[in-house]
C-alpha cells in the first residue's frame, strides 16, 4: 500500500440479467471515514455490506457513494382482484333476468371495471435477487479499487510536493543555524556594544551586573534547541513519507510542531536574516500543512 490522497473519483458500470447498474464514488478530505450513500429504493439492506467493502480499502475521507439501477425489459403480469371478481359475478347472478342485457360477460367488460384487474411488474425470484446483489457488490469492489488507485496516484504526486517542502524546511533551518549572528564572537560584540551604550547613558549602572543580565538574555535567546528539534522533525517527516501506511494525521501533528519551532525562532531572533528565515519557514510550513490535509 502506497500513500494515498483523500481526493478521487471512480465510476463503474455493469449488468446482471435484465438489470444494468452504475456505481459512482466521490472522495474528498475528511478527519475520518464518512460514507454517505444514495441507493435505489428497496436496496437499503445493502448499506452495511457496502460500508464493510469500502472500509477494507480506505481509512479516511468523506465519500459520496451513489448507485443507479435500471431494467432492460419490464415484464408485466395481470393480477385479478378475486374479491372484486366474485362480487361482480354474484351481482350478475343475483340480478338475473331483472336486467335487459343477458349477454355473457366479456373480457373488455371485465377490464373496464375499476379495481378488478391490476397490471404490475413481475417480481424476481430469490435466486435472481441474490445474483443481482452479488453482481452489485462485486461491481462496488471494483469501483473502490479504481478509487484507491486514483487516490494512490494523487498520493504519489503529493509525496513529491511534501518532500520538496521538507527539503526547504531543512535548508532554512540550516541557514538559521549557520547565520553569523549566532557565532560567539558576534554575540560578544553585540553584547559589549549594548552594555557600552547603556553605561554611556547611565554611568551609575553596575557594569558587572549589566554583563550578567546580558549573558542571561543571550542564553534565553539561543536557538540551539529549536534548530535541533526542527532537524529531528525533518527526519521524522522523511521516514513517514517513505513508509506505506496512512500517515496524514502524524504529518499533521509534525506540521504543528514545525510551526511551533518557527514561531519561537522568530520571537527569539536578534538578527534580520534569522527573522527573515523564520518568516519564510512559517510560509513553507503552512504550505506543507495545507498539502498534508489532503493525505490519508
C-alpha positions in Angstrom: 0.0 0.0 0.0 1.4 3.4 -1.0 0.5 6.9 0.3 -3.0 8.0 -0.7 -4.6 11.3 -1.3 -8.2 11.6 0.0 -9.4 13.1 -3.2 -10.6 11.0 -6.1 -13.5 9.8 -8.3 -14.4 6.5 -9.7 -17.3 5.2 -11.9 -18.1 1.6 -12.9 -20.9 0.1 -14.9 -22.1 -3.4 -15.5 -25.1 -5.7 -15.9 -26.7 -8.8 -14.4 -29.6 -10.4 -16.2 -32.1 -7.8 -17.1 -30.5 -5.2 -14.8 -28.0 -2.5 -15.6 -26.1 -0.8 -12.8 -23.6 2.0 -12.3 -21.6 2.9 -9.2 -20.1 6.4 -8.6 -17.9 7.3 -5.7 -16.5 10.8 -5.0 -14.0 11.3 -2.2 -12.7 14.5 -0.5 -10.9 15.4 2.6 -12.2 14.1 6.0 -10.9 13.6 9.5 -12.3 10.1 9.5 -14.1 7.8 7.1 -17.5 9.3 6.5 -19.7 7.4 3.9 -22.9 8.8 2.6 -25.0 6.5 0.4 -27.6 7.1 -2.2 -29.3 3.9 -3.2 -32.3 2.9 -5.2 -35.4 2.2 -3.2 -35.5 -1.4 -2.0 -31.7 -1.8 -1.7 -31.3 -0.2 1.8 -30.4 -3.7 3.2 -27.1 -3.4 1.4 -25.9 -0.4 3.3 -23.9 -2.3 6.0 -22.2 -4.6 3.4 -21.3 -1.5 1.3 -19.6 0.2 4.3 -17.7 -3.0 5.1 -16.3 -3.3 1.5 -15.2 0.4 1.5 -13.7 0.1 4.9 -11.4 -2.7 3.7 -9.7 -0.3 1.3 -10.0 3.2 2.8 -9.5 4.6 6.3 -10.1 8.4 5.8 -12.2 10.6 3.5 -15.7 12.0 3.0 -17.3 9.7 0.4 -20.4 10.2 -1.7 -21.5 6.8 -2.9 -24.3 6.5 -5.5 -25.8 3.5 -7.2 -28.2 3.7 -10.2 -30.1 0.7 -11.3 -32.3 0.2 -14.3 -34.1 -2.8 -16.1 -33.6 -3.7 -19.7 -37.1 -5.0 -20.1 -40.2 -4.6 -18.0 -42.1 -7.8 -17.5 -45.7 -7.2 -16.6 -48.4 -9.5 -15.3 -52.1 -9.1 -14.8 -53.3 -9.6 -11.2 -57.0 -10.2 -10.7 -58.7 -8.9 -7.6 -60.6 -12.1 -6.8 -62.9 -10.5 -4.2 -63.9 -7.9 -6.8 -64.5 -10.5 -9.5 -66.6 -12.7 -7.2 -68.6 -9.6 -6.3 -69.2 -8.9 -10.0 -70.3 -12.4 -10.7 -72.5 -12.6 -7.7 -74.2 -9.3 -8.7 -74.7 -10.7 -12.2 -76.3 -13.9 -10.9 -78.5 -12.0 -8.4 -79.8 -9.6 -11.0 -80.5 -12.4 -13.4 -83.4 -11.6 -15.7 -84.0 -8.3 -13.9 -81.7 -6.7 -16.4 -82.3 -6.4 -20.1 -78.7 -7.3 -21.1 -78.3 -11.0 -20.6 -75.2 -11.4 -22.7 -72.1 -13.2 -21.2 -69.5 -11.0 -19.5 -66.8 -10.1 -22.0 -63.1 -9.6 -21.2 -63.4 -6.0 -22.4 -66.2 -5.5 -20.0 -64.3 -7.0 -17.1 -61.2 -4.9 -17.8 -63.3 -1.8 -17.8 -64.3 -2.4 -14.2 -62.0 -0.3 -12.0 -60.0 -2.3 -9.5 -60.9 -5.7 -11.0 -57.6 -6.2 -12.8 -54.2 -4.6 -11.9 -51.0 -4.7 -14.0 -47.7 -4.8 -12.2 -44.1 -5.7 -12.9 -43.1 -9.3 -12.4 -41.0 -9.7 -9.3 -37.8 -11.6 -9.5 -37.4 -14.8 -7.6 -35.0 -15.3 -4.7 -32.2 -16.7 -6.9 -32.4 -13.7 -9.3 -32.3 -11.2 -6.5 -29.3 -13.0 -4.9 -27.5 -12.9 -8.3 -28.2 -9.2 -8.7 -27.0 -8.3 -5.2 -23.8 -10.4 -5.8 -23.1 -8.6 -9.0 -23.7 -5.2 -7.4 -21.3 -5.9 -4.5 -18.7 -7.2 -7.0 -19.1 -4.0 -9.0 -18.7 -1.9 -5.9 -15.5 -3.7 -5.0 -14.1 -2.9 -8.5 -15.2 0.7 -8.1 -13.5 1.1 -4.8 -10.3 -0.4 -6.2 -10.4 2.1 -9.0 -10.9 4.9 -6.5 -8.0 3.6 -4.4 -5.7 3.5 -7.5 -6.6 7.1 -8.3 -6.0 8.2 -4.7 -2.6 6.5 -4.8 -1.6 8.3 -8.0 -2.6 11.6 -6.3 -0.7 10.4 -3.2 2.5 9.9 -5.2 2.2 13.4 -6.6 1.6 14.8 -3.0 4.6 12.9 -1.7 6.9 14.6 -4.2 5.5 18.0 -3.2 5.8 17.3 0.5 9.3 16.0 0.2 10.3 19.2 -1.6 8.8 21.3 1.2 10.6 19.2 3.8 13.8 19.9 2.0 13.1 23.6 2.0 12.4 23.5 5.8 15.7 21.7 6.3 17.6 24.3 4.2 16.0 27.2 6.0 16.9 25.6 9.4 20.5 25.2 8.3 20.6 28.9 7.2 19.4 29.9 10.7 22.0 27.6 12.3 24.8 29.0 10.1 23.8 32.7 10.4 26.8 34.8 11.6 24.7 36.4 14.2 24.7 33.1 16.2 28.5 33.0 16.4 30.2 33.5 19.7 32.3 36.5 18.5 29.3 38.2 17.0 27.2 37.7 20.2 30.0 39.0 22.4 30.5 42.0 20.1 26.8 42.8 20.2 26.6 42.4 24.0 29.6 44.6 24.5 28.1 47.3 22.3 24.8 47.2 24.1 26.4 47.4 27.5 28.7 50.2 26.5 25.7 52.2 25.2 23.9 51.7 28.5 26.9 52.7 30.5 27.4 55.8 28.4 23.8 56.9 29.0 23.8 55.9 32.7 27.3 55.7 34.2 25.9 54.8 37.6 24.8 51.4 36.4 26.8 48.3 37.7 28.8 47.1 34.7 29.2 43.6 36.0 25.5 43.3 36.7 24.8 44.5 33.2 27.0 41.9 31.7 25.4 39.2 33.8 21.9 40.3 32.7 23.0 40.5 29.1 24.5 37.0 29.3 21.2 35.7 30.7 19.2 37.2 27.9 21.7 35.8 25.4 21.2 32.3 26.8 17.4 32.6 26.7 17.6 33.8 23.1 19.8 30.9 22.0 18.2 28.9 19.1 20.0 25.6 19.6 17.1 23.6 20.9 14.7 24.9 18.3 17.2 24.1 15.5 17.8 20.6 16.9 14.0 19.9 17.1 13.4 21.1 13.6 16.1 18.7 12.3 14.5 15.9 14.2 11.1 16.7 12.8 12.6 16.8 9.3 14.0 13.4 9.8 10.7 12.1 11.1 8.7 13.6 8.2 11.0 11.8 5.7 10.6 8.5 7.5 6.8 8.8 7.4 6.8 9.7 3.8 9.0 6.8 3.0 6.5 4.4 4.6 3.4 2.7 3.2 0.9 3.3 6.0 -1.7 6.1 6.3 0.4 9.0 7.8 -1.9 12.0 7.3 -2.6 12.5 11.0 1.0 12.1 12.0 2.2 14.5 9.4 -0.4 17.0 10.5 1.0 16.7 14.1 4.5 17.3 12.7 3.3 20.4 10.9 2.1 21.8 14.2 5.5 21.1 15.7 7.3 22.7 12.8 5.1 25.8 13.2 5.8 26.0 17.0 9.6 26.0 16.5 9.4 28.5 13.7 7.3 30.8 15.9 9.9 30.5 18.7 12.8 31.3 16.3 11.0 34.5 15.1 10.4 35.6 18.7 14.0 34.9 19.8 15.7 36.3 16.8 18.2 39.1 17.2 19.1 39.4 13.6 17.2 40.5 10.5 18.5 37.5 8.5 17.3 35.0 11.1 13.9 36.7 11.3 13.6 36.6 7.6 14.4 32.9 7.5 11.9 32.3 10.3 9.2 34.0 8.4 10.0 32.0 5.3 9.9 28.9 7.4 6.4 29.7 8.6 5.3 30.2 4.9 6.7 26.8 3.8 5.3 25.1 6.9 1.9 26.5 6.2 2.0 25.2 2.7 3.2 21.8 4.0 0.3 21.6 6.4 -2.2 22.5 3.6 -1.0 19.6 1.5 -0.9 17.2 4.4 -4.7 17.8 4.8 -5.2 16.0 1.5 -3.3 12.9 2.7 -5.0 9.8 4.1 
